[in-house]
Amino acid sequence: MYAVHTEVTIPDGTPVDGPARGLQAHAIPAVRAAGAVAAYWMEPANGSILGVVLFDDETAARTAASGISVGGRPPDAPDGVSYRTVEVREVIARL
């Protein structure tokens, strides 16, 4: 199993409902279509949102991550929102 870990920078004071709507509208359908088996995004804290998307195999994870670029903006995100981190890592333990 492999994880795509992302950190998205958001402007201070951004209400949670904006990013949550964007995730529902864009991220969730995209990762589902890419073959994700699970995905989690954490509430905004310290100017960022963390996300972990799980895939059964490395190829699917790397293919999904290849569509994201550090410094790029998520679809329909407001100004000031950008990817700070995009990493693919093998999952070495799970519950």
Z-matrix of the N, CA and C atoms (Angstrom, degrees):
N
C 1 1.443
C 2 1.528 1 108.29
N 3 1.328 2 114.84 1 144.62
C 4 1.470 3 121.25 2 -178.83
C 5 1.523 4 110.01 3 -130.28
N 6 1.313 5 115.82 4 149.14
C 7 1.461 6 122.12 5 179.77
C 8 1.517 7 110.30 6 -119.25
N 9 1.315 8 115.54 7 140.41
C 10 1.452 9 121.69 8 168.26
C 11 1.525 10 105.43 9 -102.91
N 12 1.319 11 115.84 10 117.06
C 13 1.459 12 122.14 11 -179.45
C 14 1.516 13 108.07 12 -103.80
N 15 1.328 14 116.44 13 128.37
C 16 1.458 15 120.60 14 177.00
C 17 1.514 16 109.93 15 -126.97
N 18 1.314 17 114.64 16 150.05
C 19 1.454 18 121.78 17 169.47
C 20 1.518 19 105.91 18 -128.59
N 21 1.318 20 116.08 19 125.51
C 22 1.458 21 122.44 20 -178.20
C 23 1.521 22 108.02 21 -113.32
N 24 1.310 23 115.86 22 126.14
C 25 1.462 24 121.84 23 177.20
C 26 1.520 25 108.98 24 -79.62
N 27 1.324 26 115.44 25 134.16
C 28 1.463 27 120.01 26 176.78
C 29 1.525 28 108.76 27 -129.91
N 30 1.323 29 117.63 28 148.90
C 31 1.460 30 120.09 29 178.98
C 32 1.533 31 111.65 30 -64.04
N 33 1.314 32 116.57 31 145.85
C 34 1.463 33 120.99 32 176.15
C 35 1.518 34 109.93 33 -56.06
N 36 1.311 35 115.79 34 141.50
C 37 1.450 36 120.93 35 177.59
C 38 1.517 37 114.83 36 83.78
N 39 1.336 38 117.17 37 3.12
C 40 1.465 39 119.36 38 178.49
C 41 1.524 40 108.72 39 -67.87
N 42 1.344 41 118.34 40 123.14
C 43 1.458 42 119.36 41 178.54
C 44 1.527 43 111.21 42 -66.34
N 45 1.311 44 116.84 43 147.45
C 46 1.466 45 122.44 44 -177.13
C 47 1.524 46 111.81 45 -61.19
N 48 1.310 47 118.35 46 -32.72
C 49 1.465 48 119.28 47 -174.15
C 50 1.526 49 113.10 48 -65.64
N 51 1.328 50 118.92 49 -29.02
C 52 1.463 51 120.69 50 177.77
C 53 1.519 52 112.51 51 -64.16
N 54 1.344 53 117.76 52 -56.78
C 55 1.468 54 118.95 53 177.27
C 56 1.528 55 112.88 54 -60.52
N 57 1.325 56 117.33 55 -35.93
C 58 1.467 57 119.90 56 -179.70
C 59 1.528 58 110.30 57 -63.85
N 60 1.333 59 117.66 58 -40.29
C 61 1.472 60 120.35 59 177.51
C 62 1.525 61 110.61 60 -64.83
N 63 1.329 62 116.59 61 -40.93
C 64 1.461 63 120.05 62 178.82
C 65 1.516 64 112.15 63 -63.56
N 66 1.316 65 116.57 64 -40.27
C 67 1.465 66 120.23 65 177.86
C 68 1.525 67 110.35 66 -63.81
N 69 1.320 68 116.68 67 -45.36
C 70 1.475 69 120.75 68 179.68
C 71 1.524 70 111.45 69 -62.32
N 72 1.321 71 116.00 70 -40.95
C 73 1.466 72 120.22 71 -174.84
C 74 1.516 73 113.67 72 -79.06
N 75 1.336 74 117.79 73 -33.05
C 76 1.460 75 120.00 74 -171.30
C 77 1.531 76 114.03 75 -121.29
N 78 1.320 77 116.95 76 -53.97
C 79 1.470 78 119.92 77 -172.85
C 80 1.525 79 112.19 78 -66.72
N 81 1.308 80 117.13 79 -47.78
C 82 1.462 81 119.55 80 -176.24
C 83 1.531 82 111.77 81 -62.24
N 84 1.326 83 119.51 82 -49.07
C 85 1.479 84 117.69 83 176.85
C 86 1.535 85 112.60 84 -61.66
N 87 1.332 86 117.63 85 -36.21
C 88 1.471 87 120.36 86 -178.59
C 89 1.519 88 111.64 87 -67.22
N 90 1.330 89 117.97 88 -45.27
C 91 1.466 90 118.85 89 -178.17
C 92 1.525 91 110.76 90 -72.68
N 93 1.317 92 117.13 91 -31.86
C 94 1.473 93 120.09 92 175.27
C 95 1.525 94 109.52 93 -62.34
N 96 1.331 95 116.65 94 -45.78
C 97 1.463 96 121.09 95 179.80
C 98 1.523 97 112.00 96 -65.64
N 99 1.336 98 117.17 97 -27.60
C 100 1.464 99 121.71 98 -179.90
C 101 1.529 100 112.28 99 -81.48
N 102 1.337 101 117.34 100 -5.44
C 103 1.458 102 120.67 101 176.73
C 104 1.512 103 115.15 102 97.70
N 105 1.325 104 118.31 103 16.99
C 106 1.464 105 120.28 104 178.53
C 107 1.522 106 110.18 105 -61.86
N 108 1.331 107 115.69 106 144.68
C 109 1.461 108 120.96 107 176.74
C 110 1.522 109 111.46 108 -99.48
N 111 1.325 110 117.47 109 -16.70
C 112 1.463 111 122.90 110 175.67
C 113 1.526 112 107.72 111 -165.48
N 114 1.326 113 115.13 112 156.03
C 115 1.459 114 119.48 113 178.05
C 116 1.519 115 108.89 114 -154.99
N 117 1.330 116 115.25 115 141.71
C 118 1.462 117 121.47 116 -178.37
C 119 1.519 118 109.15 117 -139.88
N 120 1.320 119 116.18 118 136.69
C 121 1.455 120 121.93 119 174.35
C 122 1.515 121 107.13 120 -127.75
N 123 1.327 122 116.33 121 133.93
C 124 1.447 123 121.88 122 -177.68
C 125 1.524 124 110.70 123 -94.03
N 126 1.319 125 116.24 124 152.20
C 127 1.455 126 121.62 125 179.48
C 128 1.527 127 110.83 126 -56.93
N 129 1.331 128 116.42 127 153.53
C 130 1.464 129 119.11 128 178.48
C 131 1.524 130 111.58 129 -61.03
N 132 1.330 131 115.51 130 137.23
C 133 1.465 132 122.40 131 175.45
C 134 1.516 133 107.85 132 -154.95
N 135 1.307 134 116.11 133 139.50
C 136 1.466 135 121.40 134 177.75
C 137 1.528 136 112.88 135 52.40
N 138 1.328 137 116.02 136 36.70
C 139 1.456 138 120.18 137 175.73
C 140 1.513 139 115.89 138 78.62
N 141 1.346 140 117.64 139 16.96
C 142 1.464 141 117.94 140 178.75
C 143 1.523 142 112.35 141 -151.64
N 144 1.311 143 114.13 142 160.79
C 145 1.462 144 123.00 143 173.14
C 146 1.524 145 106.71 144 -118.17
N 147 1.324 146 116.90 145 131.59
C 148 1.466 147 121.72 146 177.35
C 149 1.519 148 109.00 147 -100.45
N 150 1.324 149 115.72 148 141.13
C 151 1.454 150 121.14 149 177.39
C 152 1.514 151 110.93 150 -133.77
N 153 1.330 152 115.94 151 144.64
C 154 1.460 153 122.31 152 175.77
C 155 1.522 154 107.02 153 -134.19
N 156 1.322 155 115.84 154 120.78
C 157 1.462 156 121.74 155 179.85
C 158 1.520 157 107.29 156 -118.89
N 159 1.322 158 116.74 157 127.50
C 160 1.463 159 122.08 158 -174.88
C 161 1.521 160 112.09 159 -103.69
N 162 1.325 161 114.89 160 138.08
C 163 1.459 162 123.16 161 178.60
C 164 1.521 163 109.21 162 -129.39
N 165 1.330 164 116.46 163 151.22
C 166 1.460 165 120.39 164 178.45
C 167 1.524 166 113.18 165 -69.04
N 168 1.334 167 117.12 166 -29.15
C 169 1.463 168 117.81 167 -176.39
C 170 1.531 169 111.71 168 -137.19
N 171 1.304 170 114.37 169 159.09
C 172 1.456 171 122.11 170 -176.07
C 173 1.528 172 112.23 171 -64.07
N 174 1.315 173 117.37 172 -40.41
C 175 1.463 174 120.12 173 -178.18
C 176 1.523 175 111.08 174 -59.51
N 177 1.325 176 117.49 175 -45.32
C 178 1.461 177 120.91 176 179.38
C 179 1.527 178 110.93 177 -63.60
N 180 1.326 179 116.84 178 -41.37
C 181 1.463 180 120.43 179 179.26
C 182 1.523 181 111.32 180 -64.05
N 183 1.316 182 117.00 181 -45.28
C 184 1.469 183 120.38 182 -179.59
C 185 1.530 184 111.92 183 -67.66
N 186 1.321 185 116.04 184 -36.31
C 187 1.463 186 119.35 185 177.31
C 188 1.527 187 109.92 186 -64.26
N 189 1.314 188 117.08 187 -44.60
C 190 1.468 189 120.60 188 178.72
C 191 1.527 190 110.73 189 -62.71
N 192 1.330 191 117.00 190 -43.85
C 193 1.460 192 121.00 191 -178.24
C 194 1.524 193 112.33 192 -68.12
N 195 1.318 194 117.02 193 -27.00
C 196 1.467 195 120.11 194 -177.54
C 197 1.523 196 112.24 195 -65.74
N 198 1.318 197 117.22 196 -19.40
C 199 1.452 198 120.70 197 178.53
C 200 1.525 199 113.95 198 -85.90
N 201 1.329 200 116.30 199 2.86
C 202 1.467 201 122.04 200 -178.85
C 203 1.516 202 108.28 201 -119.15
N 204 1.317 203 117.57 202 134.24
C 205 1.461 204 119.20 203 177.95
C 206 1.526 205 110.75 204 -123.57
N 207 1.317 206 116.03 205 137.57
C 208 1.458 207 121.44 206 176.31
C 209 1.526 208 107.88 207 -58.67
N 210 1.322 209 115.76 208 130.94
C 211 1.455 210 121.48 209 -176.85
C 212 1.514 211 112.75 210 91.58
N 213 1.337 212 116.30 211 -15.95
C 214 1.459 213 120.28 212 178.48
C 215 1.516 214 111.57 213 -76.40
N 216 1.298 215 116.15 214 164.78
C 217 1.458 216 122.02 215 -178.12
C 218 1.522 217 109.91 216 -107.75
N 219 1.330 218 117.13 217 133.56
C 220 1.471 219 119.28 218 175.33
C 221 1.529 220 110.59 219 -60.47
N 222 1.336 221 117.97 220 155.31
C 223 1.462 222 121.42 221 -179.11
C 224 1.532 223 112.27 222 -54.04
N 225 1.315 224 115.92 223 131.10
C 226 1.467 225 123.84 224 177.18
C 227 1.526 226 114.41 225 60.36
N 228 1.321 227 117.94 226 15.58
C 229 1.467 228 120.30 227 178.12
C 230 1.524 229 109.85 228 -75.47
N 231 1.329 230 116.90 229 148.55
C 232 1.464 231 119.39 230 178.82
C 233 1.528 232 111.41 231 -71.38
N 234 1.326 233 115.23 232 166.05
C 235 1.463 234 120.11 233 175.80
C 236 1.518 235 109.84 234 -54.67
N 237 1.317 236 115.73 235 145.38
C 238 1.454 237 121.16 236 178.94
C 239 1.512 238 114.36 237 90.95
N 240 1.324 239 116.89 238 -6.84
C 241 1.467 240 121.26 239 178.44
C 242 1.519 241 107.90 240 -100.64
N 243 1.345 242 116.53 241 126.97
C 244 1.469 243 119.64 242 179.65
C 245 1.522 244 110.50 243 -156.12
N 246 1.328 245 114.29 244 159.18
C 247 1.470 246 119.95 245 176.71
C 248 1.525 247 109.11 246 -75.52
N 249 1.317 248 116.25 247 126.03
C 250 1.461 249 122.61 248 176.16
C 251 1.527 250 110.36 249 -95.68
N 252 1.325 251 115.93 250 -36.00
C 253 1.460 252 121.22 251 -176.26
C 254 1.522 253 109.54 252 -140.32
N 255 1.327 254 115.96 253 138.32
C 256 1.462 255 122.55 254 171.03
C 257 1.526 256 106.15 255 -141.07
N 258 1.322 257 116.58 256 115.83
C 259 1.473 258 120.95 257 -177.60
C 260 1.523 259 109.68 258 -136.31
N 261 1.312 260 115.56 259 145.85
C 262 1.466 261 121.67 260 171.02
C 263 1.522 262 106.43 261 -112.18
N 264 1.315 263 114.95 262 127.28
C 265 1.473 264 119.98 263 179.96
C 266 1.520 265 110.64 264 -136.79
N 267 1.312 266 115.10 265 147.14
C 268 1.461 267 119.46 266 174.73
C 269 1.527 268 108.83 267 -75.39
N 270 1.324 269 116.29 268 138.10
C 271 1.454 270 121.97 269 176.20
C 272 1.527 271 106.94 270 -81.55
N 273 1.320 272 116.21 271 121.75
C 274 1.477 273 119.43 272 -176.23
C 275 1.519 274 113.22 273 -101.39
N 276 1.335 275 117.93 274 -11.23
C 277 1.457 276 121.83 275 175.87
C 278 1.515 277 108.28 276 -158.19
N 279 1.323 278 115.34 277 148.71
C 280 1.467 279 119.79 278 176.44
C 281 1.509 280 109.92 279 -156.66
N 282 1.311 281 115.76 280 161.67
C 283 1.458 282 122.59 281 -179.04
C 284 1.507 283 109.67 282 -84.30
